[in-house]
Structures are given as C-alpha cells and as structure tokens.
Amino acid sequence: MKDLQSYFNQKLKSRADRVTRWVIGLSGGLDSVVLLHLAARSLPAGQLLVVNIDHQLQPQSAHWSDFCGRLAGSLNLPFVSHKVVVAAGASLEQAARQARYQVFEELLQPGDCLLLAHHLDDQAETMLFRLLRGTGVRGLAGMPDSRMLGQAELYRPLLSITRQGLQDWARAEQLQWIDDPSNADLSYDRNYLRHKVLPLLQARWPGFSRRWSDTAGYLREAEQLHTDLAEIDLQQVRTGAGLDCSALMALSAPRRANLLRYWCLKAGQSIGERHIQSVVKLIAAADDRQPVVQLGDLQLRRYRGTLVLQPQQTTIEWGNRPLTEPGEQTAQGRLEVVGGADHAGLKSLTGVTLRNRYDGDRCKPVGRGGSCSLKKLFQEHNIPAWQRSSWPVCVVGDEIVALPGICICEGWQSDKKGSGFTLKWLPTALSARGDSDTL
C-alpha cells in the first residue's frame, strides 16, 4: 500500500485525545516491525512503549528479543521484554497466546492503547480456523479491530491491510525483520491453513480475504443484535443475581441458548451447546436433587427455582480458630466482625471460636423461645445446601453462641445498643443470594 503511513495516521487520529500511552507489541516479524515504524513516525516518542514477549519456544528467542531491543533503541523508544513460560497442552499456539495476553493485561494501565499488527490475511485465517473447529456467530465474526483488555484498549489498526501490502511497504522503506522458522512448520494448524489452504483459495477467488473481512463485519453486527436481545431477555428472566428457571424455560430454545451464552460470558466463561443442554436437564431435575454443571472454575446450580452461577465450592475447615476483629477473608467468603453495632449483637469475642457445622447441631436464637436445628435455620434464611458446610459456627466450648448473618443465641446478646459485635458471613458467589444482613 503506497500511502500506508497516511492511512495509519488517520486510523489513530480518533483515539489521540484519549490515549495517554501507546504500547506497541513487537515480535520482530514483518508485521510488527512495520507497525513499530508507522507508530514511531506519527506518535510522540514520550507516549510510546515497545513491548516484546519472549515465549522461549525457539532456541533463537533470546536473540529475537535482542533484535527488538536494538530496533526500539535505534528509534529512541523505551523498550521492555518479558519472558513467559508457555504451559504444555493440546494447543501450543493457544497456550502461547494466553501467556502473551496475560503479560499485556498486567502491563497495561488506564489510558493505554495496545497496538497489535494483525492484518487482513490474519483475519481470513482466523475465520477459516474457527469455522473448521466449530463456532457460532461470535467466533465467525473474527477478530474485532478493537476491544478492552484489562484496564486499557487493544487496537488493530492494520486489520484491513493485506500482508503483501505490509511487505511491499517494508521493502520500499528498506526495513529489516525476523523470519520465525516455526511459521513454516505445517504441524501447526494455522500454518497449514496459511501455507496450503489459503493460497489455493486466493488463486481460485482472488481478493476473497477482503470479502471475508466484510462478512466478519456483518457477523459482528449480528452478534450485536444477539447481545441486545440477550440484554432484553435478561431483564425479564433475572431474579436477584440469578435467572428464574421458569421464565428461562419459557423462552424459545434459540433465545434461551443466546441468553445463557451471554450471561455466562459476562462472568468470563464461554458456554457451548453441550453445556446448554446440560442446563436444561439441570432445571428439569427432581426438586430433591442438587445437580451441577461445571464450567471451568465456575459452577451452574439450581436453587429454589433459580439458576445461579458461582465459583467452584470447596469446604472451609474452620478448625476452632478464634473469632477476632475484623474477621476472616477466605476464597469461599468473608466473615465480617464489626464492633459498636447499632443494634444488639454478640456481647463478647472472648473465648469464641469458629467451627464447621455438625450433624444434629441445635441452638437457641434470641426471640425464638426454644432451640432450633441449624438445618431449619439455614432453610428459613434461604441458604443453599452447598454453602452450609462452610458456614462458620461460633461456639464457646460446646455451646453455639452465634450463626453469623443468621442469629445470636440466648444469653450471648449484648446488653445495650452499640455495645456488641455484628457478625456477617458473605459467601463468595457470582450469583446465588443477597448478602446476609441479619445478626
């Protein structure tokens, strides 16, 4: 592309006022080297940071990082390089991408814009790869030209430029870059598509990459419509932080699936067709069952007609630890202990310890007029069964004196207003129930 610099400058113009720092992802390959030179010629050096990620997958990777550092230095630009350890797995490409983006996300600050050098041929390759692997509208929409990454924006200003266009410009400018030998390894799916499949498509249908790019735009519009519809349905189906099972099942199957994908994605977890069918079975299960659909580190459960999404539950072992101010913070929840309560609370923390519930546990809640099983108290306060094993039980010796967020027991309440301790147990959950706010 003859006037690539003007094109690049125009693409960044709309962001110039709101970006305080431009972060350039530099691998040393053709695409990122072109991106770096374009940025260096149009953006203030004081607002630029060049970042290299060394995946340590090739013996020469340290030399490539050195090349990137020298290139940034020749342009008088600040440079940092980060080494990452790529987790072994079924897809080395995916693991490398995850490691790379994790570094970017940790590095970026509010007001930053990360520039990456993906181009038109990358977009076609991505769409074909996802189509072969199996995906929906969101996946077929390819790479967006911009999105949020952590606290900052990720932007791909060259997404409409072909690789040939970048190469022609680089040669005209007499630029130097690195050719990674792994890019020729056909054992990688993307390389096979790039070197074997896409050239055949290009030979038969010249310019297909640009038409696919247009199609990606149409699919992004369709995905936005799906999102808008899901938000409308969410307002009708949501109950508290969960979804009303009856209202969810009243939706048509496509709308139900669309809403579930949207709801789970907002929690950071994608959901496929197999999981959606499992959710339908979960909702239809008998009332006395407690089925679970596992979604990575999250779990979908049904409780009293509500579908809830929460972190995977593990039981806290309280181990008779002392109850102290300001309380306890665990992965499963937070125990708040606040002195000087505005209403009657636990009269003292002296000698009070925390333990897990036992089968047959009973206590005497203030104002109850007798003893009551903990099981009944949990039921009355709508505590889901999977949270009960981790609920802290406050005891002095063998006597239960309080159940945080539920009750204070007879003889252990403070004598006057403002003299006791308010206890509150707040389970960690994305959606399950409101915070417990009773004594």
N, C-alpha and C positions, 0 to 999 in steps of 0.2 A: 504494500500500500504506500503510494508515493508520499501522501501528506499525513502520515501516521501521527506525527507529533501534534499537528493541529487537532486531529481527531481526539487524541488522548487529552489534550488540554481542555477541549470542550466537554469531555465526559466528566472531568474532575471539577469543572467550574461551579456546578450547582452545590458541591459539598465544601467548597473552600472556606466559607464563612463559619461553618460549624465544626470543622475538624481542627484540633489543636496539634495533633501529631500524626504523620503518615508513617506507617510501618510497612516496609517492603519485604515480602517473603522471597528470599534469594536462595535458589538451589545451585546456581552456576550453569544451569542448562540454558538453551537458546531462549526459551520463552521468558524466564525470569530475568535474564540479562537484558533483554530488550525492555522489559518493564522498568528495570532499575535505571537505565539510561534515559528513558522517557521521563521518569519521575525527577531524576537529577537535573534535567534541563528545564523543568517547568515549575518545580516546587522549591520553596526556601530550604536551604540546607539545614537551618536550625530547627526545622519542623520534621526532619526525616530521621528514621532509624532503620537500618538494614539488619535483617534477622536471618540467620542460616540455621537450619535444623540438621544435625548430623545423625542419621539413623544407624550408623555403624553396621550397615549391611554389606558393604563392599570394602575390600582392603584399602582402596584409594580414598575412602570417605574423608579422612583427615586432610588429605591433600586438596580435596574439593573445598573443604571449609577454608583452608588457607587461601585458595584462589579467590573465594568470595570475599575474604577479608582484605586481600590486596586490591581487588576491584573496588570495593567500597572506599578504601583508603585513597585510591587514585582519584576518586571523585570528592574527597574531603568530607565523607559522610560517616557518622558514627555506626559502629558495627558490633553485633553480638552473635555468638554461636552457641548453640545448646546441643549437647549430646543426649540422645534418648535411647532407652533400651526397648526394643520392639518385642512385644510379647509373642511367644510362639503360639501358633494356632492354625486353623484351616486356611485362613486367608492372610498371607503376609502383607499383601497390599493394604487390606483393611486395617490391620494392626498398626502398620506404619502411619497410616492416615490418622488414626486415633491418637497415637503418641504425638504426632506433629501438631494436631489441633489442640491438644491439651496444653502444650507449651505456649502456643499462641494465646489461648484463653487466659492463662496465668499471667502472661506478659502484658496484655492489653489493659489500658486504663480508660476511664470515661473520657470521651472526646477524641479517642484514637480511631483511625481508619486503617484496617489491614488491607493492603493491596496484593492480590494474587494474580498470576499470569495465565489463568485458564483461557483458552481460545475457542474458536468456533468448532474446530475438529475435536477438541476435548468434549464439547457438548454433545456432538453426534455420537461419539464413542460411549459417553455415559448413558445416553438414552438407549442405545442398542444393547449395552451390557445389562441394564436394568430390565429391558424387555425380555431378554433371554433368560434372565434369572427369575423373572416373575415379579410384577409390581403393579400398583394401582396408578391412579391419575397423578398423585403427588410424586411418585417416583419417576413416571414417564415425563413429567414436566422438566426433568433435567436439573441442572444447576441454576439457581437464581443468580442474577447479576449482583445482588446484594442481600444481606441478611445480618441479623445481630449475632455476635459471637461474644459471649460473656458480657462485659460492660461496654463493648465497642461495636463498630460496624465492620463487616467483611465486604469488600467490594472487588468485583472482577471487571475492570474497565475494558479488557481486550476480548470479551466473550463473543463479540461479533466479527472478529478478525480471524482469517484463516492462518494456519501455521505457515503456509507458503508466503503469505503476506508479511508475517513477522520475520521469516528467514530472508526474504528479499530486502527488507529494510536493514536488517543486521549486517548483511553483506555490503550493502551500499554505504553503511556507516563504518565498515571495517571493524566490527566488533568481534571479540573472541568469547568462546563459551566452551563448556564441557559436554562431551557426549558420554552419558552413563551407559556402559556396556549392558547393564541389566535391562535397558529398554529394548534390546533386541532378543531377549530371552522369551521364546514363544510358549514356555510353560506357564507364563502368567497370562490369564485370560484377556486382560486389557491389551497386552502386547500382541496377542494373536489377532484380536479384532483390528488393532491399529495397522498391522503389517500384512495380514492376509485377507481380512474380510472387507474393511473399508475401502481399500484400493479397488477392489472389484466393483463395489457399489459406485464409487466415483467414476470408474471407467464406463459403466453402463448408464448411469444417471448423473452426468456432470452437474455440479452445484447442489447435490442433494443435501449437503451439510447445512446450507443456508435455509433450505426449505424445512429441514428438520428443526432448525432453530426457531423458525416461525411457528411450527407445530408446538414446540415447547412453550412458546408464549401463549398459544390458545389453551394449552393444558393448564398453565398456571392460572389463567382466567377461570377455567372450570374448577380448579382446586379452590380458588377464592369463593366461588359460588357454593361449593361444598362446605366451606368453613362458615360462610354466612348462614346457610341453612342449619348447620350444626349448632350455631350460637342461638338461633331462634328456638330450636328444639330443646336445647339445654335449659332455657328459661322456663319451659313448660314441664320438663321432666325432673329438674333439680329439686331436691329436698334437703335443706341444710347444705352439707358439703358432699352429699351422695346423690344417687339417682333413684327415683321412685321406680321400683321394678314393674308395677302395673302400668304406669304411664310409658315406660320404656318399651314394654312388650306391645303396647297399643299402636306404636309406630309401625309403618311398613318395614319389611326386612331391610331394604336398602337404606332407609333413613335411620333405622336402629344401628346398623353397622357403621354408617357415617358418623353418628353421634358418639358411639363407643370409640372409634378411632380418634376423633377429635378430643374427647375427654381424656383419654389415656395419654395422647401426645402432649397435652397441656401439662401433664405430670412428668413428662420426659421419657415416656415409654411407648414405643410403637406397638401396634397390635394387629395380628394377621387374621385371616379368615378362620383358621383352626381355633384360635382363641375366642373369636366372636361366637362360634358355635358352642364352645365350652361355657361361655357366659350364659347363653340361652338355657343350657342344661342345668347350670348352677341355679338360675332363677326358678326353674321348674322342679327342683329337688324338693323332697318332703320337708315339712317345717322342722322336724326334729333332727335334720342333718345339718352339718356345717361344712359344705363343700368349699374348695378354694381353687381359684385359677391363678397359677403362678406366672408372673410377667417379669422376668429378670429378677431384680431385687424388690419388686413390688408384688402385692397380692390383691386380687379381687375377691371380696366376700359378700355374702348376703346377710343382712341382719334386720329382722322385723320389717321385711318388705322394702328394704333399702339396699342398693348396691354400693359398696364402699371400696375405696382404693387406698391402700396403706403400705408402709414399708413392711418387709417380711418380719414376722414376730418371733422373737426369742424370749424365753422367760428370764426375768431378772432374779438373781439369787441375792436376797437382801442380807442374809447371813447374820441377823441380830446386830446389825450395826447401829450405833447411837443415833438418835434423831437430834439434829442440831440446826441452828440458823446458819446460812439462809436456806438450807435444804440440800437436795441432791439433783445432779444433772446426769442422765444416762442416755444411751442410744434409744431406749424404749420410751423415755418420757422424762418429765421434770417434776420433782417434788418441791413445792414452794412452802416455806415456813416463814411467816411474817408476824413479828411481834407487834403489840399495841393494836390489836384488832378492834374495829369499830363495833363489833358485836361479840357475843360470847364465843370463846374459843377454848382450846386446850389450856388448862390452868398453869402447867409447867412442863418443861422438857426434861427435867431431872429424872434420870433412871429410865427414860423412854427409849426403846429400841425398835428396830424395824425387822419384820419377818414376812415370809410368804404366808398365804392362807393355808389352813389345814382343812381336810375333810371334817365336816361337823362343827366348824367354828361357829360360835354364837357370841353376841354381845348385847348390851343394854343401851340403845341410843337414848339420848336425852329427849324426854317428852313422849317416849314410846309407851311407857307403862309396863314394861316387861322385856324379856330377852327376845332376840330375833336372830335367825341364821344369817350369816353373811351372804349365802346364796340368794336369799329372799331380798336382802338389801340391794344386791347387785342388780337383780331383776327389776326392782322398783325404780332404780335410778338409770335403767336402760344401759347398763354396762355390758358390752358384747362379751360373749363367753371367752373369746380368745385373749381379752385383756385382763381377765380376772386373776390368772395365775401370777401376773406380775404386779398386781395392785398392792401397794405397801400396807401392811397391817401394823399399827402402833400398839405396842404392849409394854406393860411394866410387870416383870416376872411372867406369870402365866395369864395375866388378865389383859384383855383387849381394852384399850382406852380410847382409841380413835380409829376411824377409817377415813383417811384424807379425801376431801371432796364429797364425803357422804355423811358422816356423823361424828359427834363427840359422845362418849359414853357417860352414863350417870356417875356422878361423883368426881368426874375429871374435867368438868366445865369450869371456866374462870368465874370468879365471884362477882366481878363487876365489869361494866363496859370498858373496853380498851386495855384490860389487864392480861388478856390471854394471847394465844398464838393461833393464827388462822393457818390451816393446813389445806393444801390443794395439790392434787395429783393430776398432771396434764399429760396424758398418753401421747406419744408421737404418732401422728396419723395424718395422711393427706386428706382423708375424708372418712369420718366414722361417726363423730358426735361432737357436740359443742364441748368446750372446756367445762370440767366440773367446777361449779362455783358455789356449792353449798359447803357448810362446815363438815 
